[in-house]
């Protein structure tokens, strides 16, 4: 990121939901020569085609006040653009795939996606020309489960942040509770971790919040204490609950918490999904 930021090359940020793509986009802008210019975010889920082109300097020299003549344009979830808007964006981008220098009349482009754009290309859902225009360089953000060594530091960061913001005392976290955080799979990545730590600060009870995760402190002890005849049955039920919870959260993350789409992916009714969400106490995480 530090090597790419000072250039004007288009950047494509790829990563699962909650890995911090927007945080990276803002940091790239801050480290660039355009840092004194605006960074404008365009959500690509359902924009009108003309709303995209309005962010670019008009070739005829007209300026309606809505155009971004310099600075950085962050195209969030670019894979969500339909074919018509992909074409509109393609025609608005420079033909050589590189943005102009800061202050010379065009924004630097940073795009993000949770999807595999190579698969989208093969399926014919994303234009090849547009892919190469936005992908001057690609930065792939690792999932939190692939960087578990960072979890303790992130917990400390979010504890400090929310204790200050909310005016609450910092809850104590025992070593075994931190171990639970480090072993959890984090389907919602850093965003989910931040939400969990914020709840810890609000309720000032780390153990109570951790009980909502799929692996809770003391679970193995509880299973062993149930008697020889019930150990296997209890362990099976616990494993089933953990697996179900993880599958539900992964489906919701893939659909960006669109519950109807998630229910279709899970092949259950919408009402059944709402009931299960209430059962497991899952809430839509706050955006980073």
N, C-alpha and C positions, 0 to 999 in steps of 0.2 A: 504493500500500500504506500509506504514512504517513497519508494522508487517511482511509482506510477503517478502519484498525486501531483507533482510539479509539472507534468506534461499536460497536453490537451487531448491525449488519446481517449477515445470512448472506453468506458469501463462497464463490464457486465458482472454483476454480483450474483452468485448462485448459492443458495443454501436453503435448508428447511425453514419452515415457519419458526420465528422466534430466535434465530441465530444472530440477529443484529445487523441485517443488511442496511437498514436506514441509518443506523449509527455509523456504519462504515462509510456510507455515502456522504454524510455530513463531515466526517473526519477527512475524507479525501478533499472535499471542498475547502475545509479550513487550512489544509496543507498546500493548497494550490495557489497560483498567482492570481486567481479570481476571488480570493477570500474576502475582499472588500466589496464584492458584487453580490447580488442576491442568489440564494439557492432556492429554486422553485420546484415543488413536488407535484407531479401529475399522476393521479391514480388511474391506472389503465384498465380497471375492471369494467367500467362502462362510460368512457368519455365520448362525447360527440367528436367526429373527425376534425371539425373546424376548431374545437377547443385545443387540440394538439398543435395545429399549425399556428394558432394565436401566440404560442410561446416562442416562436422564432421570429427573427427580424424579417420584415417583408422585403421581398426582392425589389419591389417598386418604390422603396423608400418611404412609404406611408407608415405612420406610427399611430395606433389607436390607443396607446397607453397600456395595453395588455401584453405587449410583446416583450420577450426577454432578449435584449440585444447583446448582453454579455452575462457573465456569471455561469451558473450550473443549472442544468435541467435534470431532475431526478425522475425517471420513468419507473414508477413502482408497479411490480407485477406485469411486466411487458407481455408475457405470454397470454394474458387475458384479452388482449386486443383481438377483435374479430378481423376478418380478412380485409374489409373495407377500410378500417382504421389503420391496419398495418400498411396498406397501400398509401394512405394519406401521410402517415409518418415517414415512409420511405421517400416520398417525393419532397418532403420538407428537409430531410437530412442532406448534408454535403455529399456529393457523389464519390469523393475519394475516401469516405469513411473516417475522415479526421476533421475535428472541429477547428475553427479558426482560432487564432491567438486571442488572449484576453483583451477585451476592449475593441476588437476589430469587427464586431457585428454579428457574432453567433455564439450561442451557449455551448458549453462543454456538456456532453451527454454521459450520464451515469444511469444504467438500467439495472433492475433487479428481477429475479424470478425464483420461485420455489420449484419450478418444473425443470425437467431435463429437456432443454431446447433441441438437442440433437435428436431425441425421440420425436419431438414435435415436428421437426423438419422431415423426418422419414415418413411420418404419418400425414404430411401435407397440410398440417395445421398452422405452420409458421413459414413465412416467406424467407427463402434462402438469401436473397439480396439484403433484406432487412437484418438478418442474423449477422452477416458480415459487416454491416455498417455499425452496429451497436457493440460488436465484440472485438474492439481494438485489442483489449486484453481482458482475460476472465479471471476473477478472484473467487475461489470456491471457499465458502465459510464452513468450517467443520461443525458438526452437531456437538452438543454439550457432552454426550456420552463418549465422544472421541477425544475429549479434552478434560477428563475428570480431575486432572491435577490443578485445574483452574477454579474448581468449585469452591474451595475454602476461601480463596481470595475474593471471589464474586460474592459469597455470603457476607464477608466482612464489608465489602463495598456497599451492598444493599442495606445491611444493618445500619451503617453510618448514615446513609442517605435518608432512610425512612424514620429513623429515630430523630433526626434533625427536622425533617419536613413535618412530622406529625407531633413533635414535642413529646415523645414517649421514651421511657427507659429502654435500654438495650436488653433484650431477653438473654439469659444465659443458655448456651448450647453445650451439652455434654459431648465428650469425644465419641460416644456411641451414636449420638444423634447426628453428628457431623458425618459419621461413617454411613448412616442411612442415606443422607443427601448425596454422598459420593457414589453409592452403589445403585441408586435409583436410575432408571433408564432415561428420564427427562424427555418424553415425546414432544413436549412444548418448548424444549431447549431453554435458553437464557430467560426468555419471557416468562416461562412457567416458574423457573427458579426465583426470579424477582418477585413474582406474585406470592409465592410461598413464603419468602422472607418477609415481605410486607405484612402478611397475615400474622407471622410470628411477632412482629413488632406491635401490631394492633392489639392482639390478645395477650401478649407477654407470656406465652406458653408454647415453647417449641414442640413439646411432646404432643400437645393437642392438635397442632397443625400437621405434624408428621403422621398422625393417625389417618389422615386423608390420603396419604400416598399409598401406592399399591403394596409396598413393603413397610410394615410398621414395626417399631421397637417392641420386643417381647413376644412377637408372634410365634417364634419357634418354641419358646418356653411354654406358651399357652397350649400349643399342640401337644407337647410332650406330657403335660399335666393332665390330659384328658382321659388317660387310661389306655391300656394296651389295645383293647378292642376298638377304640374310636380313633386311634392315631391316624391310620391310613385314610379313613373317611374325612376326618377334619382337615388333614393336609391336602387332600384332593379338592375339597370345597374352597380352601384358601387359595390354592393355585389357580382354580377356575375363576375366582373373583378377580385375582390379579390380572390374569390373561384377558378377561372380559373388559376390565377397566382400561388396560393398555390399548386394546383394539379400538375401543370407543374413542379414546383420546387421539389416537393416530388418525382415525377417520375424520374426526373434527378438525385436526390440524391440516390434513390434506385439502379439506373443503373450506378452510379458513372459517370454521365454526358455522357453516351453513348446515343447520340441523336436518333439513329435509334431504339434502344431498347425502349427508352422512348416513341417514337412516336407509336410503336406497343402497348405498355401498355395503352397509352391514346386513342388508336384506331383512330388516325388521320394520315395523310400523313406526311412524313419526311419534305416536303416543307412547309406544314402548320405549323409544329412545329417551323421551322426556322423563319417563318414570325412572329409567336406569340412571340418568344424569342426577336426578334427585337422590337416588339411592346411594351413589358414590360420592355425592357432594361436589361434583365438578362444576366449576364456574368458568365462563369465558375469561381468559387472562387479559389484563390491561395491556394496551399497546406500549411497545418500547418507545 
